[in-house]
């Protein structure tokens, strides 16, 4: 794992250099979904501190078994009946895909006596199979966020189409960055975070301004096969 992580770090640093960016402006989110606590502990021993989970039920079982100093981010679609647990477990939520979900998270945070940073998930490709609000809905959601006190919208997140050539994906990252820049001018929100880019396309995301890259298999290796899948279904 140390060798894999070193290779990831080298590529992140090289991508930052090509883009004229400082390495510290890009944060690495280690996507640990489907890997057990022992893999997380090994990664933590290599210096990783921030981990991403897609399923609340899996996170609920895993996080108590992991080192207590780690931070956890929710990167998957969040069902309304899992919000209370998500607010308790996670330090940041990346995939807020509707105004209604934002309101429910705010209410759960208020009940828990805490405030959470969140990113709004935007469907920049328009694919029906993807979660995320249409780009045209983001400004209204930010207006709503002005009236909420327990969530802090810190940026935008997106998952582009999966394409064999990473350069084909880059225009989708560009769309998210351009949308963020436009919203800054229109709304006054700083929106410092852009959560975009995964193992197969993170270098293009860095070139377009990503501040969080979500990388799993390049760090942990191939995901476990023939493992019972933990879902968030009722």
Secondary structure, 3 states (H helix, E strand, C coil): CHHHHHHHHHHHHHHHHHHCCCHHHCEEEEECCCCCHHHHHHHHHCCCCEEEECCHHHHHHHHHHCCCCCEEEECCCCCHHHHHHHHHHCCEEEEECCHHHHHHHHHHHHHHCCCEEEEEEECCCCCCCCCCECHHHHHHHHHHHCCCCCEEEEEEECCCCCCCCHHHHHHHHHHHHHHHHHHHHHHCCCCCEEECCCCCCHHHHHHCCCCEEEECHHHHCCCCCCCCCCCCCC
